Amino acid sequence: MDAVSIAFCAAFLLAVNVVLLKLCVDHSNPFSATFLVTAFGLVLFLGLSLWQLPLDLFQSKAFFIFAAAGIFMPFLGRWSLMLGLERVGPSLTASVTSTSPALATVLAAVWLDESISVGLAFGIGVIILGVSIISHSGHDRSRRIAVFTPTGLLFPILATVCAAMTFFLRKMGLNLIDSPLLGVTGSYVSSTLAYSLILSLCSSTRQNLVLPRKNWMLFLAAGMSLGAAWMLSYQALGLWGRPWGV
């Protein structure tokens, strides 16, 4: 299977994960759902990594690069995205964050000596244009909900930078060790630690943490689908050699 097909499969799994995550939120709250889904994924993929990979890989430079990617996305990137939706609305947020593939490509061209073909540049332009048209079409209720402020625009910009840095760091790590499983595990470790740090420092967040009793399989499925999507994304990056995609 080529890189494009793998990237489309990753995108499909990410779409499935969004639906599952929404169902998880319905049974808890946004932070609880995100934390528990990430924690379930960590248990699954860390166990798989310890079984399949040599232990010395967890001390490699690539593992720490993968872990840094997990801090940028989903931790900081998702937080910035939610704040951007709240402050400036979905239309402007979607338009700004759709430029992340372009930024990621520029970073790779500058620091990783990746080439930028005409087809790649055209494809990125189509993505940005398409997201902008879709997000601004119809009656945008977000204009009545969100009040635009210049400082509010910083949050979707931060989310864009985080997404671009994630793609860039993933590719950098894969250039050192071509192991999607190690990449996914590193991202899960760092993001779970970041969520755990918030829980330890914020008492109100701890009090609002909702643990599933009857629907834990739903959270497990969400964690598995997210990890599988990341695995495919890492694999596509390794095959294609460019940092844009899923």
Secondary structure as UniProt FT lines:
FT   HELIX           3..26
FT   HELIX           30..52
FT   HELIX           55..59
FT   HELIX           61..70
FT   HELIX           71..76
FT   HELIX           77..88
FT   HELIX           90..97
FT   TURN            98..99
FT   HELIX           100..111
FT   HELIX           118..136
FT   HELIX           142..145
FT   HELIX           151..153
FT   HELIX           154..176
FT   HELIX           180..201
FT   HELIX           203..207
FT   HELIX           216..240
//
